[in-house]
Amino acid sequence: MIHSNVTEIREGMVGTGEGFYKFADIVPIPLTVDILLKAGAKSITETEYIISKIAEKDPDVYILKDMNSFYLSIAQGGKYSIGVDYLHQLQNLYYVLTGRELNVNI
C-alpha cells in the first residue's frame, strides 16, 4: 500500500509522487480514532473529538463517533453533521471549512 499525496488527477488516473495509478486500484483509508489523533484531534469525551482552529476565523471542527461511524460538525454536539467514513473525506471537508490542509502522517 502506498501512502502519498495526490499531485494530479487526469482521466481515469491519479498522480502521486510515486507515479500514476488507475482509479480502480485506489483504496480509501478508513477513518479511525488513531487517525483522528494523528490529524491533531483532541479527545473531549469517549465519543467526541475536536480539531481546534488554527486562526481565529477558523471554526472548531468536531468529530462525533457513534459505534463504527464518524460525523463531522462545526458545533459541539452538532445538530447538523455529515457522515465521514474515510480520511480523504475528512481532509476535503476540513479544507472546505478552513481553507487549510489537514496533513496526517500514517
C-alpha positions as CSV (number, residue, x, y, z in Angstrom):
1,M,0.0,0.0,0.0
2,I,1.4,3.4,-1.0
3,H,0.6,6.5,1.1
4,S,1.3,9.6,-0.9
5,N,-0.2,13.0,-1.6
6,V,-2.2,13.3,-4.8
7,T,-0.4,15.7,-7.2
8,E,-2.5,15.3,-10.3
9,I,-5.9,13.8,-11.5
10,R,-6.5,13.0,-15.1
11,E,-8.9,10.8,-17.0
12,G,-9.1,7.5,-15.0
13,M,-5.7,8.1,-13.3
14,V,-4.4,9.7,-10.1
15,G,-0.8,11.0,-10.0
16,T,1.3,11.0,-6.8
17,G,5.0,11.4,-6.0
18,E,5.2,7.6,-6.5
19,G,3.7,7.5,-10.0
20,F,0.3,7.2,-11.7
21,Y,-2.5,4.8,-10.6
22,K,-5.9,3.7,-12.0
23,F,-8.9,4.9,-10.0
24,A,-9.9,1.2,-9.7
25,D,-6.7,0.4,-7.9
26,I,-7.0,3.1,-5.2
27,V,-8.4,2.0,-1.8
28,P,-9.6,4.8,0.6
29,I,-8.2,4.9,4.1
30,P,-10.9,4.2,6.7
31,L,-11.2,6.8,9.4
32,T,-10.3,5.6,12.9
33,V,-9.7,7.1,16.3
34,D,-6.0,6.6,15.8
35,I,-6.1,8.6,12.5
36,L,-8.1,11.4,14.1
37,L,-5.5,11.7,16.8
38,K,-2.7,11.7,14.2
39,A,-4.6,14.5,12.5
40,G,-4.3,16.6,15.6
41,A,-7.7,15.9,17.1
42,K,-8.1,16.1,20.8
43,S,-10.5,13.9,22.8
44,I,-13.3,15.7,24.6
45,T,-15.2,12.6,25.6
46,E,-15.1,8.9,24.6
47,T,-17.2,9.7,21.5
48,E,-16.3,13.4,20.7
49,Y,-13.1,14.9,19.3
50,I,-12.1,18.4,18.3
51,I,-9.7,19.7,15.7
52,S,-9.1,23.2,17.1
53,K,-8.9,26.3,14.9
54,I,-5.5,27.4,13.8
55,A,-6.6,31.0,13.0
56,E,-9.2,33.0,14.9
57,K,-11.5,33.0,11.9
58,D,-11.4,29.2,11.5
59,P,-14.3,27.2,13.1
60,D,-13.6,24.4,15.5
61,V,-14.3,21.1,13.8
62,Y,-15.9,18.4,15.9
63,I,-15.9,14.7,15.1
64,L,-18.6,12.6,16.8
65,K,-18.1,8.8,17.0
66,D,-21.2,6.6,17.0
67,M,-20.4,2.9,17.1
68,N,-18.2,2.4,14.0
69,S,-19.3,5.7,12.3
70,F,-17.9,9.2,12.4
71,Y,-19.8,12.5,11.9
72,L,-18.3,16.0,11.3
73,S,-19.9,19.1,12.7
74,I,-18.8,22.7,13.4
75,A,-20.8,22.9,16.6
76,Q,-20.3,20.8,19.7
77,G,-23.0,18.2,20.0
78,G,-23.7,19.1,16.3
79,K,-27.4,19.3,15.4
80,Y,-26.2,19.3,11.8
81,S,-23.5,16.9,10.9
82,I,-22.2,14.9,7.9
83,G,-21.0,11.3,7.9
84,V,-17.3,10.8,7.3
85,D,-16.0,7.3,6.5
86,Y,-12.6,7.9,5.1
87,L,-9.6,10.1,5.8
88,H,-9.8,11.9,2.4
89,Q,-13.4,12.9,3.2
90,L,-12.3,14.4,6.5
91,Q,-9.4,16.2,4.7
92,N,-11.7,17.6,2.0
93,L,-14.3,18.8,4.5
94,Y,-11.7,20.3,6.7
95,Y,-10.2,22.2,3.7
96,V,-13.6,23.5,2.7
97,L,-14.4,24.7,6.2
98,T,-11.0,26.3,7.0
99,G,-9.1,26.7,3.7
100,R,-6.2,24.8,5.3
101,E,-4.8,21.3,4.5
102,L,-5.2,18.6,7.2
103,N,-2.0,16.7,6.9
104,V,-1.8,13.3,8.6
105,N,1.3,11.1,8.8
106,I,0.1,7.5,8.8
